[in-house]
Amino acid sequence: MKELSSLQIERLKYQPKLPSSLSGGINNLTLVEGNKTECVKDAEQIKELFKNTYGKPVVTFKSSNQTEDAPVRNIGVILSGGQAPGGHNVIAGLYDALKQSNPQNKLYGFLGGPSGIIEGEYIEFTPEKINAYRNTGGFDIIGSGRTKLETEEQFQKALKVCQNLNITGVVIIGGDDSNTNAAMLAEWFVKNNAGIQVIGCPKTIDGDLKNEQIEISFGFDTATKTYAELIGNILRDANSAKKYWHFVKLMGRSATHVGLEVALQTQPNITLISEEVEQKQMSLKQIVNYIADIVAKRADMGKNFGIALIPEGLIEFIPEIKSMISNLNDVLATLENDNSYTSADENTKFNIIKNKLNAADSAVYDSLPVMIKKQLLMDRDPHGNVQVSKIETEKLLIEMVSNKLTEMKKAGTYNGKFSAQCHFFGYEGRCAFPSNFDADYCYSLGYNAFALMKFGLTGYLSSVKNLSSPANEWVAGGVPLTMMMNMEKRHGQFKPVIKKALVELNGPVFKVLEENREKWALEDKYIFPGSIQYFGPSCVCDITTETLKLENAAKLTAV
């Protein structure tokens, strides 16, 4: 029995492309500084919390003809948060840059996420170890975790571990919360004259870690192509069987970038956008009526089938439920150590919650099906958030749409058949083989992270932009982590966090969905993307997301 698939063998051979500014060699770079920066919000509080790392300039790199000698350095790397395709290539790019700079350099991987640097659990990377994971999906090379880095004790332990290994730089690969960790650790190291730099890399398949300098987070390209393939398959099946409505919940906790991108790639009948629901203050009833209306219109055309894309985090954006969840979070925070609640049976817990919520929120909570009420009481994630992936919003909508259609049938306004299937696509995309784009992008981010360290920078996020162009035209550099921060309420307290980038309803990407929504709802303009392509014409293999194409086209038009 062979140990590797044919695709694995071929992908291990793939050599990722670098921006031209980096391809000349890690010791042949010039740093170009831009203007000093400000955070996106709450400047006074952020400036006070990050006195030593706030306000630094955006930087870019240029290739230089001069070669500099490089001292021996040891670097540590952490994979943090949920998996995203391409994480292994970030580490490979970091390793190659580090060894190219000085063959005596060492790279240590902390095991199990941020806890590894606290507990001193690590491995030293070897060429054999790195080569076995190039261009592969997953985070299994060293594992990941969601430990928050925020206490004095944690920082002291991390410092001791780094000193024992002579580590002078740490790279944290993660999303917005993970890179908040990076910012906190960088500030503490500078404040305490530790001599240890911290650089972050932008990972999240949700696509919500982005700004003018971070055009896309890694993993988004691969994940959306994976989901688009699956949804394309379901569209083909629905169009063949012609008897099922498929409700698909898609990963994307706080932003609907994934759902929007997949919709542009496949053109389903219904696409809900959480940010739109919030802006229009759409109630749960209005959402149900909107879906039921399309189901009825299609039934009148003899089409008792279709597909609806549901954002994973939708329930938190529905105004009355958002208010209730906020109130619920505060209530649950007070009940964490209350034995009368923690030891109570399910119905008693429901009643305790109902009585502690304010009147309006209590009514909303009480109106929900038992299934949803129970799911809303599950343990919060390490950041104090509802675990929306475990809330079966798709089932809630199917039940409510079915009830609405029954009412419409009695009123004589609906005469179709409604049979629904539900799906949740999340884990299917997190560890897929990275696309050529993500393989290149991630390798460049890792290589670039070491370049930032080479110039003594700390508290920065590795940035590679101009991503809708060929890789050799990409622009490598760094953006200060504090530039992306604001204050948000977590576990009942306001804390500094990197601000999530939500879908812009006035932006070019959403506008395409908005302009085509009615046509796609009724006319079955389905697209079947197929699987990710790794070999063949560049127009097939190196194609970028619709999101990047539209956003960069809009920038060029504005210029």
Secondary structure, DSSP 8 states (H G I E B T S, - for coil): --SS-HHHHHHHH------HHHHT-TTSEEEEEEEE---SS-HHHHHHHTTTTTT-EEEEEEE-S--------EEEEEE-SS--TTHHHHHHHHHHHHHHH-TT-EEEEETTTTHHHHHT-EEE--HHHHHTTTT--SSTTT--------SHHHHHHHHHHHHHTTEEEEEEEE-HHHHHHHHHHHHHHHHTT---EEEEEEB-TT--S--SS----BTHHHHHHHHHHHHHHHHHHHHHH---EEEEEES-SS--HHHHHHHHHH--SEE--HHHHHHTT--HHHHHHHHHHHHHHHHHTT---EEEEEETTGGGTSHHHHHHHHHHHHHHHHHTT-HHHHTS-HHHHHHHHHHHS-HHHHHHHHHS-HHHHHHHTS---TTS---GGGS-HHHHHHHHHHHHHHHHHHHTS------EEEEEESHHHHTS---HHHHHHHHHHHHHHHHHHHTT--SEEEEEE-TTS-GGG-EEEEEEGGGGEEEEEETTEEEEEE------TTSHHHHHHHHHHHHHHHH-------S---SS-HHHHS---HHHHHHHHHHHHH-
